[in-house]
Amino acid sequence: MKVSLDGEFGIVLNDYNDWDGVYYVDGEKKQGIPSKNYGVIRWDTNKENDTEDWRGVFGSFLAAGGKELNQDYEFEFINDNGVLKTKGIE
């Protein structure tokens, strides 16, 4: 997913944490639906590694004004997989 926040643009990487669905309420063990927790964003900058971890707080990303971009959006410095473009090679 391509995203933007505060004039910056990036892509949500395929990195994730597995969540087994187990959680506790007042000390009592509960079982939710296991899931994969995505949310590491690679920002479109010329830095070798410019990521931010929004896993588990992606709702806060959206509440802060984060938006999903059209998937046709073209990044300046990174490819659609989050890898830094090499000069002359796109």
N, C-alpha and C positions, 0 to 999 in steps of 0.2 A: 504494500500500500504506500502511495506517495502522499506526503503530508506537508503542512506548513504551520509555522507558529512564529509570530512576531517578525514577519518579513524574512524568515529563514525557511529553506526548503530541504526536504530530506526524504528518505525511504525507510520504512520499517523493515529491518532485516529478518531473516529466517531464524535468528537465534531465539531460543525460548527456554523457559524452565518448565519442567513437568510438575504438575500439581496432582497429588494422589487423591485429592478430594476429602482428605481427613481434616477436620477442624474441631475446635472445642468451644462449647458454650457453657459457662458456669461450671467448668471442670468436666462436663459430660462430653464424651467423644461422639461426633456426628460424622456422617459420610455424605459428602456431596458428589457431584459429577466430576470425575477426573478430567483435567484439561491441560492444554499447553498454554503457557503464559508468555505471549509475544509482547514486544514494546521497545526493543532497542532500536533507536533511530540513528541512522548514519546521515549527518548533515552534509549538504552540498557545499563543501569548502575545499580549498586546495591543500588542506592538512592531510597528512598520511592516514591519520586515524582520528576522526571527529565524530564520536558517538555519544549518545546520552541514553541512559537506561530509564525507561518509563514503564517497565514491567510492573504490573500490579497497581499502577496509578494512572493508567491510560485515561480513565474518566477525568482525572485532574488535568491531564493534557488537553482534553476537549473543553473542560470548563475554563481553562486559561486562554481559550481562543484558538486552540489547535483545530485544523481542518484537514479533511481528506482532499487531495488534489485529483484532477482528471489524470488518469493513468497514461495519457499521451504527453504529459508534461515532460519537457526535455531538461535535464540537469546540465549545469555548466561544467562542473568538475568531476562528477561521479557518473558511473554507468547505472543502469537500472538494478544491478545486483549490489550496489553500494561500493564497488571497487573504484578507486581513483583512476580517472582516465589518464592514459599515457599520451604525451604530446605526439600528435600525428596519427595516433591510433584511437579509434572510437569504436 
